[in-house]
Each structure stands twice: as C-alpha cells, then as structure tokens.
Amino acid sequence: MKLRNKTNFDTVQLKAFIRQVAAKEELTPADIAKFRVTARYRRRSAYRADDCPGGWAYYNTWTFSLSFVRGVMPDKAKLAKVIGHELAHCQGVRHRHMQNNRYGWPSDWEQYWAWARELPLTMHGPTKPPTRDEKISASVAHCESMLAQWQRKVKLAATKAAYWKRKLRYYEKRQAAAPADNAESEVSE
C-alpha cells in the first residue's frame, strides 16, 4: 500500500491501522498492497462540525483519501468505520447499499468497530513553519542549484555549437572544392 501522509499522524501506525481494517473487511494482502491512500487535513465546516474524520473514494479502484481535523485525535472506532466505508466504495458499493449495514450509521455501528479503539495511533507535535532566515537560505540554495544547472547547459550548448561549426566548415570546404572537381571532369572528356 502506498500512503501519502500529509498529517502529523505517525505514518507507520496509520498504515497499520488501514491494513487492520482492510484485513477485517476480508481483503487479501495482495489487494491491500494495491491501495493508494492519501491522508490530509480538512477544515471544520457547517455541515461537518464534529471532529469525525472524513473520506472519499473512487468506485471500483484502489484509490481513496482520508481527511482529518488538524490537531484533533479522532475516535478510532469512527476512523475505522470511515476507512471501511471507503474500502467498500473501492470495491464498488454505493451509498444506497450502505444505509442499513456496518458502513452506514445505524445504531449498532459502534459495536462492530469497537475493536479499533485498541489499535495504536499517535500524533507527532505540530511542525513549526520555517523562519524567515530558513526560507531565505532555502531560496539561496535553490538559486545556486538552478544556476549550476543552467551553467552546465550553457557549457553543453557551447560544445554542441562548436561541433556544428566544425561540421559546417567541413561541408563548406567540400562545397567550394566541388565545382573545381566538376570542371576538371568536363575538360578531360
């Protein structure tokens, strides 16, 4: 499985969490390995004011995404349910078929997903934004790298230009000598 983690959650633990849910959903290890998952943050909104993680998936694919509220540790049972819900979408299950089973929000959903509360999932401290000096240092390093790259291209261009100049001189000399060769052949006949 390929996990692109854009959150502060521990990547190894989040990947193991997704694998556990997929195994509970009776997916084979070969199927689990095909998944492409993105974990990212979302904003709180009026329609989703709670801290429950969200997600979306493409039907009949191996791609889905999880969205978390920044700085909030989600209820692990809800997270497992959301992952299971998105895995079902990946297998082609539509919302109309999810209303009265473990993928919807029936009254007994918590009993089915309660096992996930025991799984480890930790969050690293928030990463501090780079300081002004760090940004400037990064920009200087980038400029130096780009300058070196373009200087190499200039050198390569000069080498190629010299090659084609030599080749052009060669053919110009042959062209200048060609009419004299033709004149000699006409005289000898």
N, C-alpha and C positions, 0 to 999 in steps of 0.2 A: 504494500500500500504506500502511496506517495501522499504525505501530509505536508501541506504548505501552511505553517503555523504563523499567523500574524498577530498572535496574542501573547500574553505573559504566562500562559499555562505551560507547564513542563511538556515538551513535545513527546518525549518517550512515554510518559504517563497517559497523555491524551491519545496517542496511537494505540496503546494497550487497552484503553477504555473502549475505543471504537472496535478493536478486534474482539473484545469480550462480548460486546453487544451483537456483533456480526455472527460470532460463534453461537450465541444464544438463539439467534434467528436461523440457525442451521445452515449457514453459508460455509462452503468448504474453504480451506486455507488457500487454494488456488484462486477462488473467487475473491477472497479478501485481498489478495495481493494485487488484483486489478484495479482496486478503488483509487480514485484521485480525489482527495478531500482538501478543502480549504477551511481554515478556522480563522475568523476575523471578528472585529468588534462592530457593533451596531449602536445606533442611538436609541435612547428611550423615546417612545412616541406615544401619542394619544391612544392609538389602537392597541398598543402593546406596552402598557405602563409597568407591567411586572418585570421581574428580573429573570424570567424564564428564557433559556436560550432558544434561538430560532434556527431555521434552516431552510434550504431549498435544494431540489434535486431535479435532474433531467430524467424523464421517464425512459426506461429501458437502456440505461447507460451505466457507467461505473463512476460517475461524477456527482458529488454533492458538496454542499457547503454548510458550515455551522456558523452561527453568529451569536456572540456573547455581549453582555453589557460590560463595559470597561470597569475594572476594579471590583466586580461582584462575583463571588463564588456561587455558581448555580447549584440548585438542588440536584444531586447526582441522579436521582430517580427520574427527574424531569429531563435531564440531559440524555440519559439512556433511552427514554421514550422518544425524544426528538430524533436521536440517531437511528433508532429502529424504524421510525416513521419515514425518514429519508431513505433508508435502505430499502424499505418497501416500495417507495417511488422508483428507485433504481431498478427494481425488478418488475416495474410496470403497473403496480397497484395504484389506482386513482382514489381521490378523496371520497367519492361516492361509495366505495367499497370499504372505507376505513371508519365509518361512523360508529358502529356498534362492536368494535373489537379492540384489541390492545393498542392499535395505532391512533385511535381517536381519543376522546377524553371522557369515556364512560366512568361511572362511579368507582369501579374496581381497578382502574389502571394502575394505581399506586401499589396494589398487592403484587401485580405481575412484575413491576420494575423495581421493587424494593431492594432486591439483591445488589443493585448497582451502588447503593449508598456505602457499601463496604470497600469499594474499589478506591485505590489511591489516586488523587488528583490534586496537585498543588499548583500554586501560582507564584511566580517569581515577583520580586518587587518591581514597581514600575520603573521603566528605564527613563532616565532624565534626558531631556532634549540637549543637543550639543550646544556648547557655549559659543559665543561669537568668535573667539580665538580658534576653537576647534573647526568651525565652519570655514574660516579663512585659511587655516592650514590645509584642510581637505581641498579647498579650491586651488591653492597654490600647487599641491601635489598633482591635481588633475591637469592643471595648465602645463606643468613640466612634462607630464606623461604625454599629453597631446602634442606639445612642441617637439619632443623627441620622435614621436611617431611621424609627424609631418616632415621633420628634417631627414628622416630615413627615406621618406617618399621623394623628397627633392633630390637626394643623392641617387636614388634609383632612376628618377626621371633623367638626371644628367647622364647617367651611364647609358640609358636607352637612347637618348638623343645623340650621344657620341657614336653609338653603334650605327644608327641610321644615317648619320652624316658620312661615316666611312663607306657605308654601303652605297650611298648616293654618289660619292666621289668616284667609286669604282665603276659604276654604271655610266656616269658622265664621261669618264675616260674611254670606256668601250664604245660609247656612242660617238665620241669625237673621232675615234680611230676607225669606226665602221665605214664612213663614206670613202676614206682612202683605200680601204680594202676592196670596196666595190669598184672604184676607179681602176685599180690595178688589174682586177679580173676582166674588165671590159677591154683594156689595152692588149692583154695577152691573147685575146681571141682573134 
